[in-house]
Amino acid sequence: MRLGLELGQDADLRKLTQLTDRMAELIFLQMFEPGSDPLLEAVRTKSAGSIQSPGRDAAVFLSGGVAACVFGNHKEDFPFGDIGVLLGRSIAKNHWFRESKVEHSAEMIRATVVGAGVHLVSISGSTITYTPDLLPLRNVPVLKLTDEEVARWRSGDDGYIADRLRWFSQATDDPVLALGWNGWKSPTFKEIKEMAERVRNVYDAPDLKKLPIILIIEEDMAKSLGQSIRILLPERKLICIDSVGIREGDYVDLGSPIMNGVAIPVVVKTLVMG
């Protein structure tokens, strides 16, 4: 959480400390007493799944930058320009912290997960649509829609998908992102035309107009869909590729076109949790 106020003022520091104290309490309640505070549901990430409570006897390990703030001795309140140190202090002084088995990990890397990356290199399908001057692109985050979300979108709920894109854009803080889904086999022209209109309605929202349209679909339907979108949004930068399998949380590299421009090299980067 980057701060847009003048840091260091006593009134601001008190308010932020009250905020981080509440955040710390919610963190422990989510772990040990989920559902006990209505605010937990209110602040839950949209479409997030449930988190299983580990139980009071479980040991809790903290990692990442906030963990360094919990166990560190930072004299400054805002050395990193965010609330990390304040949140670390709030966690450390919380009664749950004192009463629970919170362990000081021997190694605390500055990352929120411990894992290894797997890179899968592939070639897109040869029936694709793209704006040449948009390529190549590296480390594009992927928002993968579930089949249920796609069905909801196809039924006319453009606002839900637009909200998902807004949240994802804010969460990744990236000016370029990809929207992916499985697609469906042998779509009719009517289905393609209707889906192109759905895409147009989402990406034509005022606050999403600056996003290039990057669509990654597993089934073979990218060329017809991309051409239909181009008719509706002729000035918009567009990449629509298929025959690429992606998952939520993946990142992709999209290379310069090959094979006389009929395909795009794709590197799918998946984080394997450890």
Sequence and secondary structure as in RCSB ss.txt:
>XXXX:A:sequence
MRLGLELGQDADLRKLTQLTDRMAELIFLQMFEPGSDPLLEAVRTKSAGSIQSPGRDAAVFLSGGVAACVFGNHK
EDFPFGDIGVLLGRSIAKNHWFRESKVEHSAEMIRATVVGAGVHLVSISGSTITYTPDLLPLRNVPVLKLTDEEV
ARWRSGDDGYIADRLRWFSQATDDPVLALGWNGWKSPTFKEIKEMAERVRNVYDAPDLKKLPIILIIEEDMAKSL
GQSIRILLPERKLICIDSVGIREGDYVDLGSPIMNGVAIPVVVKTLVMG
>XXXX:A:secstr
 B  S TT HHHHHHHHHHHHHHHHHHHHHHHSTTS HHHHHHS TT        TTSEEE  HHHHHHHHS   
SS TTSBSHHHHHHHHHHSHHHHHSEEE  S   SSSS EEEEEEEEE  SS EE GGG  EEEEEEEE  HHHH
HHHHTT HHHHHHHHHHHHHHHT S  EEEE   SS  HHHHHHHHHHHHHHHTSGGGTTS EEEEESSS HHHH
HHHHHHHSTTS EEEEES    TT EEEE   BTTTTB EEEEEEEEE 
